Amino acid sequence: MTVVRPLVRTVGPILLAGLVVVVLWMLFLAAFPEIGPRVGQTPQAVWDYLFAGENAAANRELVLGDLAITLRDAGWGFAAGMAAALVMAALFVLAPVVEQATMPVAMILRSVPLVAMTPVIALVFGRGQLGVAVLGGIVVFFPALVTIVLGLRSASRQSLDVVAAYGGSRWTALRTVAVPSATPSIFAAARLSVPAALIGALVAEWLASGEGLGSSMIKAIPAYAYDQLWASIVVVTATSIVLYAVVSAFESVALVRFGQVTA
């Protein structure tokens, strides 16, 4: 029951978020009638393109095939960015001198737009999977790093003193006290990083790899394939909402498991 309730609670936010997106979509088309039905596809038009039209099966195969590539790229970027953020946050807590030496450089790099960095990253790491993972990891890394560091430093001072009194090292205190207390912050970083990883993957596909939804959406504009473009936007938006809700469900289960909240 403890596990089922958080999972059930995710369905409501998903449906509500989907409804909000559709309402904003219709309001946007109504506010800008000059866009026209050829460019501004309605929810019904997207539904027909993906499910009701005579070429719906082929259209789904096209869009979902590109989505699979984007999810792969976003997954690598998410994993790389979160892993790097966890390691760097641990180093910051264990050795503050590391933070003093690297954080100013990291903040300077963070201020550089990703679009401007992409050509350099593609030149250094290539346009393959490694380059895409680096681009996605950069988008995920910086927000996750700040959130996780704050979480690790929010550990109870009394608990840390107990570990020190029994001869425990900084690593022991980090592993047994700081990391469990930082569970909400780690999952908050993961929730924020899921949409960011998708954005990083789309940018990387647009400017570097030439695959996935990021590339196909850009190619659809000069080809006047606006039905494909809108369908791709809807699919990636829905995917982002669902993944965010899934991470939130795991967060609820983990918080109950570690005693951060009551069942």
N, C-alpha and C positions, 0 to 999 in steps of 0.2 A: 504493500500500500504506500509505503514511503517513497518508492520509486515511481509508482504509477501516477500519483497526484501531480508531481512536477511535469511529467510528460503530457498529462491531460491539459494542464494549464497553458501549454504552448500552442494549442490549437486555436484558442480564442485570439491571442495576439496576431497569429498568422492571418486569420480571416479578417480581423479588423484592419491590419496593415494593407491587405489586398484591397479591401473596400475603399480605404483612404486613397490608394494609388489610382483606382478607377475613377473616383469622384474628381480628384485633381486633374486627371487626364481629360475628362469630359469638360471640366471648367476651362482648361487651357484651350481646347479646341473651340469652345464657345466664345472665349474672350478674344481669339484671333481668327475670325472667320475668313480673313484674307488668305490663310494658309491653303484652304481648299481641300476637298476630299481626296484628291490625287496624292497630295503630300501628307496631309494630316489624317492618318488612318484611325478609325474608331475602334473601340474594343470589339464590336461585332465583326469588323473587317479582319482584325487579327485572328479572332476565333475561326472565321471562315478559312483564312489562310492556313491555319494549323490543323483544323479538325473537320471542317464541313465542306471545303472546296474539293473539286475533282482531283486536284494535285496535292491534297493535304498530306498524304503519306510521304510523298517526295519532299514536300516542304519541311515536314517534321524531321525527316532524316537529315536534311541539309542543316537546319538550325541546331538540332540536338547533337549532330556530329561536331559542329563547331563549339557547342557548349561543352562537350566532353573534353575537347582540347583546352578550352579556357579553364575548366575546373582542374585539369591536371596542372596547368601552369600556375593557377592560384594556389593549389595545394603545395607545390614546391616552394612558392614564395612565402606562404603562411608558415610552413614548417621551418624554413631557413630563418625567417625574421623572428619568430617566437623563440627558436633555439638560441639564436645569437643574443636576443634580449635577455633571456634567462641567465645565460652564462655571464654576460656583461654586468647584469644587475647583481649577481652573486659576487663578482669581482669588486664592484663598487662598495658593497657592504663589507666584504672581508678586508679590502685594502683601499681605503678612501683616497690614497694618493693616486690610484688608477683613475678614479673619477676626476680628480683635479687636473690630471694630464690630458684626458681624452674628451671630457664633456664639452669644453669649448669648441674643439674641432668638430665634434658631432653636431653641435648646434649650428655651426657655420654650414656644414654640409646639408643639414636639414633645411636651411633657408633657400638652397638652390632648387629651382623647379625641376620636377622629375623629367619633364619634356626636354629640358636643356641638358640633363645628365645622361639621357638615354643614348645619344650617339657615342659618347665617350665610353659608357659601359659596354655597348655593343661592340665597339672597337677593341676593348680590352678582353672581354669575356666571350665574344662571339655572339652570333644571332641564334644560337641553339638553346637547348634547355638550360644550360648554365647561365647564360646571359639573362634569360627570362626569370630564372630563380633569383638572381642577384637583384634585378629590378623590383620584383615583388617583395623580396626580403627587405629592401630599403624602405618601401612604403610601410611595411609592418613594423620594422625594427624600432624606430624612434618613439612613436606613441606607446608601444608596448614597454619599452625600456623605462620610460618615466613612470608609468603606472606600476610596474612591478617593483621598482626601487622604492617607491613610496610604501607599497605594501610590505616589503621586507623590513623596512625601518619602522613600521608600526607595531612590531612585536613588543610584547609586554616586557618592560625593563626588569620586573621582579623575576620573571621566568628566565630571562637571560642571566641574571645574577645567580640564580640557583644552579644553572649549568656551570657557570664559572666557579662557584663555590665547591662543586664536586670535581673540579679539575678538568672540565670539558673545554675543548678548543673552540676557536671561533667557528670552525667548520661544523663542529657538533652542535653549537648553538644555532647556526644557520639551518642545519638539516632538521633538528628536532623542534625548534621553536619558531624561527622566522618564516620558514617555508609554509608550515601549516597555517600560521596566522595570516599569511599573505595569499591564501587560497582565493578569497573574494577578488583581490586585485589581479591575480593571474587570470582568472576567468573573465574579469572585466576587460583586461587587455586582449584576451582571445575574442571576445564579442566584438570589440572595436576593430580587431584585425581582420575578421572575416570579410566584411565589405571592402576594407582597404586592400586586401590581397586580390580580390576580384578586379578592383580598379587598377592595381599595378599590373595584373595580367593583361587586361585590355590595352593599357598603354604600351606594354612590351610587345604585344602582338601587332599593334598598329605601327609602331616605329621600328621594330627589330625583327621578330620572327616571321611575320607575314602569314600567320596561321590563326585559327580560332575566331571567336566572335569579334575581337578587336579589329582584326583585319577585314573580315567579311562585311562588317557594318560600314567601314570606310569605303570599301569597294562598291557597296550597294548604292551609295549616294550618286556618283556619276553615272551609274547604270540605271538610275530612276527606279530601282527596286525598293520602293518605299514600304511595300508590304513586308518584304523580308527584313528591312531595317527595323520597323516597329515591332515585328514579332521577336526579333533578336533582343531588342531593348526590354520587352515584356518578360521574356524568358530569363534574362540575366537579372532583372529586378526581382522576379519571383524567387529565383534561386538564392539571391542574397538574403531575402526575408526569411526563407525557410532555414538556411544555414545559421542565420543569427538566432532564430528560435531554437534550433537544435542545440547550439552551444549554450543557450540560456537554460535549457532543460538539464543538460549535463552539469551546469553550474549549480542548479538547485539541488540536484542529487548529491553533488560533492560537498556542498555547504552543510547539508544535513548529515552526511557521513562524517565530516570533520567537526561537527558540533557547532558550526558557526550560526546556524539557525535551528529552531525546533521543528520537528516533523509535523 
